[in-house]
C-alpha cells in the first residue's frame, strides 16, 4: 500500500505555517506499514488542488488531504476533490444537524452572538457524494472518507488538534486494516564518520538484505555516525529480525574496514 | 514570478524528519515578492523525482530542490533533474578540486582515514551541463543553478546548515533580481471570534482591496481572533498602504456588526 498526503493552504506554501500535520500523518502511516511516497502542499486555488489530487491518485492507493474544510472563502477542498474525482457535493443532513447543535451550544454558553445557520456555517455540511462522513470531536467541520474504485481518499481539517483527533479516531482504524504489514525503525551509532566510505558498505548490505539503511552524517568532529535501519514485516518480530541481520553484517564490514 | 520547492528524501516522506528546509525557503521567497505555489516532498526514487520536477516546472518559473546531493546511493537528485530536463551530467573540474581539497583538509586534521578521491566522493563533482555551480561553504557537495529557457532551477543540499548558507549566499541574490516586488505581512487582533461571521466581512474587503486576508481561529473562549493581512507592492510603502486601507475597512465593518 502506497500513500500520499496533500496539505492545502496558502499559509503553508508561503512559509508562514510549518506543516507539522503531514509529518504527524506520515510517521503514523510508516508505523502501520504503509509506504508514504509524496507529501505535497498547495495554495488554496481550486485548479492547483485538482491537478495535485489527480497527480497523486495516479501514483498511490491512499490519499489524505488536510485543510480547507472550514467556513471561509478559501476553504474549497471538498469542492476541488469532488471535481478531481468527477463527483458532486451533497448537503449532509446529519452534518448539518451537528453544525447547528455546535453553534447553538456556543451561543447558549455566551461565546458567539447568534445561533443561526448562516451560509458560511451551512457550507461545512456539503460533503462529497458516496462518502462516509468523518466526525469532528473538536470543531465544526466534518471530514470525508471516500472509496473510489481501488483508491482511498480521506479529507481532514487543517487545525492540528482537529486533524489529530480525526486521524486517530477515524482514519487510523481504516488504514491499519488496509495494510498487511508493520514497520520498525532502529538507529545505532557506528565507529565511522565518513559517508563516502560508509556508503559503500551500506550499498553492499542493502544488496543482500530487505532493509533500508540511511547514514546520518553530522560532520567530522567525532569518529562516529548514526545509522538508521528501516524494515517492513508481517510482524514486529519479522521486521526486527531483518534489521538485526543487516546490522550485524554492517558492523562486520565496518570492523573489517577499521 | 511563481515558485515551487521540491524536497527529496525518504526521511521526509516517511515522517522521520520534519521538512523545515521548505518552510525556511518559502518564507524567504514570499518576503522578496515571489508567489510560492507548491511544496512537494518525494522519496529518493528517480522516477518520482523526474515526474515531480516536470509537474512543478509546468506550473512555476522558479524551482528549488533540496536534498540528494551527497555521496550515498540514494543521492540521485542531479541525475533525476538532468533526466527531467533532457540534459546530461558532466564532471566539473573545479568542484572536483574543491572536493579533493575538502577531504585532504579533513585528513590532515586527523578526522578521516584517507584523502583519496573514491567513487562516492568523486560522484559529487558531477553537475548538470550548462549550470552555474553553487559553492558550498559548509560541506563537500556543490549545488546547481540552471536557467533552462524561462525556467530557473536551483538544486541545494538537504542538511539544513549547508542549505541555508547556500540559499542566503548564492540563491537569494538571484531570485531577488528576478522579482519586481516585495511583500508585507501584518497580523492584528479584532473583536470577533466567529469565522463564519468574520469570513463574510473579509470576503467584502477582499473584493475591493488587493490584499489577502486570513482569519486565524483559535476557538471560542475569547471574543477575539487574529487576522493576517498579506500584500505585495513595488515597495514596502505601497504594500503597507494597501494593508492599512484594507484593515481600516475591515475594522469599520466589524464595528458596524458588533
Interface residues (C-beta under 8 A of the other chain):
Chain A: X10 X11 X12 X13 X14 X15 X16 X18 X19 X20 X22 X23 X24 X25 X26 X27 X28 X29 X30 X35 X36 X37 X38 X39 X40 X41 X42 X43 X45 X48 X51 X52 X55 X59 X70 X71 X72 X73 X74 X103 X106 X109 X111 X112 X113 X114 X118 X119 X120 X121 X159 X185 X193 X194 X195 X196 X197 X199 X200 X202 X203 X206 X212 X214 X215 X217 X220 X221 X223 X228 X230
Chain B: X10 X11 X12 X13 X14 X15 X16 X18 X19 X20 X22 X23 X24 X25 X26 X27 X28 X29 X30 X35 X36 X37 X38 X39 X40 X41 X42 X43 X45 X48 X51 X52 X55 X59 X70 X71 X72 X73 X74 X103 X106 X109 X111 X112 X113 X114 X118 X119 X120 X121 X159 X185 X193 X194 X195 X196 X197 X199 X200 X202 X203 X206 X212 X214 X215 X217 X220 X221 X223 X228 X230
